[in-house]
Amino acid sequence: MNEREKQLALMSREQMGEEEYHRIKVLTGKIKRIADLFTCIPGATEAFEADTPAFLKQYGLEDLDPEEMRLIFLTERQEEKKKMFTSDKVLDLIPESMYRYAQFVQNKLYFRDFLRDKGCVPINRKAAAWRERNNKRCDSALGGVNISFIHAILTIELAKGCSVGCEFCGLSAEKLTKLFRYNEENAKLFEEVLTVLKDVLGQAAAYGMMYFATEPLDNPDYEKFEDIYYNVFGMIPQITTAVFDRNIERTRALVHELDEKPGFIHRFSLRNLGMAETALREFTPEELVNVELITQYEDSPYFLPYTVVGSEREHVGERQKGPHTKRIMDEALADSLDAPVLQNEIRRMKDLKHVDPGTICCVDGFRINMCDRTIRILTPCHMSEKYPNGISETPAVSFTDGEDFRQKLNQMIDEYMLAEIPKNEILRCYNYLNLEESDEGIMLVSSQSGYRLPLGKLGKSPMEETLVNPAVKVVEKLMENRYTKDQIVRSLMEEYGIAPANLYWLLNQFWKQGLIVDSRFF
């Protein structure tokens, strides 16, 4: 980078000014366009490798430096990148394009992790403990994909059903039968509901969505309700749409709102190659910089077999790897600028196999349908005959107005969102968890993911270490599925002389980690 580019690298958006910020955004958008082409267009990777200048010219990206783009995207340049990023003169060695694209990837991952770990945490103590427990349960139940689920605390539906009928729908959405249209009464009710959610859950409610088993753009009044949402929370809710091309200018306006108001990203689900080509033709690279293109067609070089509603797929295997040029999160970028976000990402991916989670649900909280005026609590799980949509959900509770909504919401929190282990219930582990011997000792292993918990380091006191492993004994009792919490403690205390405090501590840890079945949901 030259001296000016190095100065800008150390500046915030406000410090650098709008002109420089816009230039950097355009640059980042154009580099992201290359990644989008690799993802969407068959043969794009090979064309890039064969003749990079011609490739860039074909897609209107000829002002990008071909060698810099090859440095960013070609895996065989990885060692070269490592040397640059690990040098104490990294800003002198790397081009601005690489720095800005690495920064772009890091920022997305950072904000996603912020949402998962802090932003979506409600202020209500019971709701927060329940959400955290289910988040951790999903590590063992769903595998490494759980790292990408933000576990939003709520989602609001402005329709009953969906008009699209995508074959890849993971929620078996019903056909569209009703819309929550904007009028004075509905606007008042919607604002009251949002105000209650903000009071009870705090700013975590701002990171919810206005769709679930629905298509958000089915509702002609979506933007009017979005305005209410923004006025209450100061945020634009994220959109995932499978009909971005139904009205390009409407979609364009929604995308441009991300430049003017706080928000995160929007996503286009691309049902076929034609939709991908339309997105890349109708929207500039700058417009799509905050839009993720999700390819759901087999022609896509990065197509992954999607979760199929109603199928019980315990082991789909490792996720398919795409062409080697699109290894954006390789170790070189992970090491870039001492970025702990990407380093942690790769470490966690190695620890938890990135397998099909058997669900597309990223909500751990409330599902509110404004058409029916109902509330449910839901949590993700692996698809099975009992849970064909990959979610466990409470029965719906109806509400009439804002105050009734507040009362019902608090009642549901008290009834379903347990903060502590039920004292008088029979406790058991989830049936996908098993004990397994390994070189590291006895492990608690999930048959649905790469989750492995070493039990040898848990719960030992010096006197007990040579006798039994209290953690293993607690798990064995849980697997018998016939003891309450106090009965487990009493039994192990009498049989092995294990201190009750140690046993209660272990049970609480297993509960908090989501390893003990929550009978209200499973």
Buried (B, 14 or more C-beta within 10 A) or exposed (E): BEEEBEBBBEEEEEEBEEEBBEEBBBBBBBBBBBBBBBBBBEEBBEBBBEEBEEBBEBBEBEEBBBEBBBBBBBBEBBEEBBEBBEEEEBBEBBBBBBBBBBBBBBEBBBBBBBBBEEBBBBBBEBBBBBBBBBBBBBBBBBBBBBBBBBBBBBBBBBBBBBBBEBEBBBBEBEEBEEBBBBEEEBBEBBBBBBBBBBEBBBBBBBBBBBBBBBBBBBBEBBBBBBBBBBEBBEBBBBBBBBBBBBEEEBBBEBBEBBEEEEBBBBBBBBBBBEBBEBBBEBBBBBBBBBBBBBBBBEEBBBBEEBBBBEBEBBEBEEBEEBBBBBBBBBBBBBBBBEBEBBBBBBEBBEEBBBBBBBBBBBBBBBBBBBBBBBBBBBBBBBBBEEBBBBBBBBEEBEBEEBEBBBEBBBEBBEEBBBBEBBEEBBBBBBEBBEBEEEEEEBBBBBBBBBBBBEBBEBBBEEEBEEEBBBBBBBBBBBBEEEBBBBBBBBBBBEEBEBBEEBBBBBBBBBBBBBBBBBEBBB
